Amino acid sequence: MPKIPEFKTKKEEREFWATHSSSDFWEDMEETDDTFIRPKLKSISLKLDPGLLGRIRVVAQKRGLSYNAMMRYLLSKGIDREIKEL
């Protein structure tokens, strides 16, 4: 069985796992007690232009996300950028 390589960057790690199966490295895996806790989300009502919503859905589908997750991602990135400019 091959060993999991040491990665210098997150990008390098993403590229590796995009082309390799974790099942090929089963012997190299370690059990952990880590637990993912989904953050609580608050529902809101938001009116969008149908064309914009359609474009968001296309991008989300290409990335394998729901359009709601895609909008949260885009809003988060946009707000981070705005805050940096303040």
MODELLER restraints for C-alpha pairs under 7 A, 6 or more apart:
rsr = mdl.restraints
at = mdl.atoms
rsr.add(forms.Gaussian(group=physical.xy_distance, feature=features.Distance(at['CA:1:A'], at['CA:24:A']), mean=6.87, stdev=0.5))
rsr.add(forms.Gaussian(group=physical.xy_distance, feature=features.Distance(at['CA:1:A'], at['CA:25:A']), mean=6.58, stdev=0.5))
rsr.add(forms.Gaussian(group=physical.xy_distance, feature=features.Distance(at['CA:2:A'], at['CA:25:A']), mean=6.36, stdev=0.5))
rsr.add(forms.Gaussian(group=physical.xy_distance, feature=features.Distance(at['CA:3:A'], at['CA:25:A']), mean=6.49, stdev=0.5))
rsr.add(forms.Gaussian(group=physical.xy_distance, feature=features.Distance(at['CA:3:A'], at['CA:28:A']), mean=6.19, stdev=0.5))
rsr.add(forms.Gaussian(group=physical.xy_distance, feature=features.Distance(at['CA:4:A'], at['CA:25:A']), mean=6.64, stdev=0.5))
rsr.add(forms.Gaussian(group=physical.xy_distance, feature=features.Distance(at['CA:4:A'], at['CA:28:A']), mean=6.77, stdev=0.5))
rsr.add(forms.Gaussian(group=physical.xy_distance, feature=features.Distance(at['CA:7:A'], at['CA:13:A']), mean=5.69, stdev=0.5))
rsr.add(forms.Gaussian(group=physical.xy_distance, feature=features.Distance(at['CA:56:A'], at['CA:67:A']), mean=6.32, stdev=0.5))
rsr.add(forms.Gaussian(group=physical.xy_distance, feature=features.Distance(at['CA:57:A'], at['CA:67:A']), mean=5.12, stdev=0.5))
rsr.add(forms.Gaussian(group=physical.xy_distance, feature=features.Distance(at['CA:60:A'], at['CA:66:A']), mean=5.90, stdev=0.5))
rsr.add(forms.Gaussian(group=physical.xy_distance, feature=features.Distance(at['CA:60:A'], at['CA:67:A']), mean=5.30, stdev=0.5))
rsr.add(forms.Gaussian(group=physical.xy_distance, feature=features.Distance(at['CA:60:A'], at['CA:70:A']), mean=5.50, stdev=0.5))
